[in-house]
Amino acid sequence: MAFKPDEYICARRVEEVVQALTAYKDQAAILAGGTVFHELVAKGMVPQIKKLIDISRLPLSYISDRPDGLRIGATTRLAELRDASVLKDSGAYRAIAEAASILPVQVVEMGTVGGNICAGLPILNFPPVVLALDFEMKVTGPGGERSIPGGDFYLDYFLTGIQPEEFLVEVNVP
């Protein structure tokens, strides 16, 4: 099935994303790697989506080990997580590298941590890790930034604690 959005927005600033989400609400979808979205399109599960908001050019691809924990940007590719020595060499964070590596190579190379977490599918690799390691999701929207604890993030299949006008910018791991 071919998907042809009415509009493709290549965001370069967080404010552009918030503005587009506020304007288009449930007609908009965010993507960076697009691996989950591609599957949803193939199954005809997103007929209402008319606007695609590409966040891959935002400066949200990073892994930062700090004294208060690990910070991972939402557009960080799964391959970067798989290969990061700060994850592979740490007993506490090794589950993150493992979760990023047990997928088809195409998904690992293109998929992002944000997409895997925000899809709201418990069958994906990251939801169990989010819960087990007590991730905290940092989201932003018209009201500014807020954090959602991992235990409160997943509400139902395809449903997370992110409001329609918000999007994930970072995950924090204690």
Number of C-alpha atoms within 10 A of each C-alpha: 7 6 13 11 12 9 12 14 15 17 17 14 12 16 13 15 24 22 15 19 25 16 12 16 17 15 16 24 20 21 21 23 25 18 18 19 18 14 12 14 15 13 11 11 11 18 11 10 19 17 21 20 19 19 24 21 13 18 15 18 18 16 19 12 14 9 7 9 10 17 19 21 22 30 26 24 24 29 20 20 25 21 14 15 12 16 21 17 11 12 9 12 17 17 19 23 22 19 20 24 20 13 15 8 12 10 20 22 18 16 24 29 28 26 24 23 24 24 19 20 18 15 9 15 19 24 21 16 18 22 16 12 16 15 21 22 28 20 20 22 21 12 9 9 13 14 17 18 17 22 13 12 22 23 12 11 11 11 14 18 19 21 13 17 20 22 23 24 21 24 25 22 20 15
